[in-house]
Amino acid sequence: MIEIKDIDLSLPFLTQLQGNDDGRPITIINTFVAPEGQVDAVIEVWQQDSFVMKDRPGFISAQLHRGIGDSRVLTNVAVWESLTDLRNAFISAEFQELLPHYPDGSLSFPILVRKEAVTGVCTA
């Protein structure tokens, strides 16, 4: 089973997920640490839960990134039309039923973010 850990202890992920929805797109960045020798198994379960998420209203895109070399780190960047859409997908029974399929010792570090405009560098 996967264990969800918070990156920002001042605003835990589950609290972020329950926040007020302003209707703007939201991005979830979820970094996984796979148990030793279990990276491929984590990817297989992630693929299954991604198929579930892709079928939910509001899903825009997802991209999995893998650490180089022998890294056990995987990072998913998924974009949703709104916080409500992501929240509904996350709490769905179909998605929740897949979480125990992650190998024991799998860790997940999710955080919700939005684009930030920085003058001369990037737009929101």
C-alpha positions as CSV (number, residue, x, y, z in Angstrom):
1,M,0.0,0.0,0.0
2,I,1.1,3.5,-0.7
3,E,1.7,6.1,2.1
4,I,0.8,9.7,1.3
5,K,3.3,12.2,2.8
6,D,3.1,15.9,2.9
7,I,5.7,18.2,1.4
8,D,4.2,21.3,2.9
9,L,3.5,20.5,6.6
10,S,1.7,23.8,7.0
11,L,-0.9,22.9,4.4
12,P,-1.3,19.1,4.1
13,F,-2.3,17.6,0.8
14,L,-5.8,16.4,2.0
15,T,-6.4,19.9,3.3
16,Q,-5.4,21.4,-0.1
17,L,-7.7,19.0,-1.8
18,Q,-10.7,20.2,0.3
19,G,-10.0,23.9,-0.5
20,N,-12.3,26.3,-2.2
21,D,-12.5,25.9,-5.9
22,D,-12.1,29.2,-7.9
23,G,-12.7,27.3,-11.2
24,R,-9.2,27.7,-12.5
25,P,-7.1,24.8,-13.7
26,I,-5.1,23.0,-11.0
27,T,-1.9,20.9,-11.3
28,I,-1.0,18.1,-9.0
29,I,2.7,17.3,-8.8
30,N,3.0,13.9,-7.2
31,T,6.5,12.6,-6.5
32,F,6.7,8.8,-5.7
33,V,9.5,7.0,-4.1
34,A,9.4,3.3,-5.0
35,P,10.6,0.6,-2.7
36,E,14.0,-1.0,-3.6
37,G,13.5,-3.0,-6.8
38,Q,9.9,-2.0,-7.2
39,V,10.0,0.9,-9.7
40,D,8.4,-1.0,-12.5
41,A,5.6,-2.3,-10.2
42,V,4.9,1.3,-9.1
43,I,4.7,2.4,-12.7
44,E,2.3,-0.5,-13.5
45,V,-0.1,0.6,-10.7
46,W,0.3,4.3,-11.6
47,Q,-0.7,3.4,-15.2
48,Q,-3.9,1.7,-13.9
49,D,-4.8,4.6,-11.7
50,S,-4.1,7.0,-14.5
51,F,-6.5,5.2,-16.8
52,V,-9.1,5.7,-14.1
53,M,-8.3,9.4,-13.8
54,K,-8.3,10.0,-17.5
55,D,-11.9,8.9,-17.7
56,R,-13.0,11.3,-15.0
57,P,-14.5,14.7,-15.9
58,G,-12.0,17.6,-15.9
59,F,-8.9,15.6,-16.7
60,I,-6.6,17.5,-19.0
61,S,-3.2,15.7,-19.1
62,A,-0.7,13.7,-17.2
63,Q,3.0,13.1,-17.7
64,L,5.2,10.7,-15.7
65,H,8.9,11.6,-15.2
66,R,11.5,9.0,-14.0
67,G,14.7,9.9,-12.1
68,I,17.8,9.1,-14.1
69,G,20.2,6.2,-13.4
70,D,19.1,3.9,-10.6
71,S,16.8,6.5,-9.0
72,R,13.6,5.2,-7.4
73,V,11.9,8.5,-7.9
74,L,9.0,9.0,-10.2
75,T,7.1,12.3,-10.6
76,N,3.7,12.7,-12.1
77,V,2.5,16.1,-13.3
78,A,-1.2,16.1,-14.0
79,V,-3.4,19.0,-15.0
80,W,-7.1,19.3,-14.2
81,E,-9.8,21.8,-15.2
82,S,-10.6,22.5,-11.6
83,L,-9.9,21.6,-8.0
84,T,-13.5,20.1,-7.8
85,D,-12.8,17.8,-10.7
86,L,-9.5,16.6,-9.2
87,R,-11.1,16.1,-5.8
88,N,-14.0,14.1,-7.2
89,A,-11.6,11.9,-9.1
90,F,-9.4,11.4,-6.1
91,I,-12.2,10.4,-3.8
92,S,-13.9,8.1,-6.3
93,A,-14.2,4.5,-5.2
94,E,-12.6,3.3,-8.4
95,F,-9.4,5.3,-7.7
96,Q,-9.3,4.6,-4.0
97,E,-9.6,0.8,-4.6
98,L,-6.3,0.9,-6.6
99,L,-4.2,2.5,-3.8
100,P,-3.6,-0.7,-1.9
101,H,-2.1,-2.3,-5.1
102,Y,1.0,-0.1,-4.8
103,P,3.9,-2.2,-3.4
104,D,4.3,-1.9,0.4
105,G,6.7,0.8,1.2
106,S,5.7,3.1,-1.7
107,L,5.7,6.7,-0.8
108,S,3.7,9.6,-2.4
109,F,4.4,13.3,-1.9
110,P,1.6,15.2,-3.7
111,I,1.1,18.9,-3.8
112,L,-1.4,21.1,-5.6
113,V,0.0,24.1,-7.6
114,R,-1.0,26.7,-10.1
115,K,1.1,28.6,-12.7
116,E,2.7,31.7,-11.3
117,A,3.6,34.6,-13.6
118,V,7.1,36.0,-13.2
119,T,7.9,39.1,-15.2
120,G,10.3,38.4,-18.0
121,V,10.4,34.7,-17.3
122,C,6.9,33.0,-17.5
123,T,3.2,33.8,-17.7
124,A,0.4,32.4,-15.7
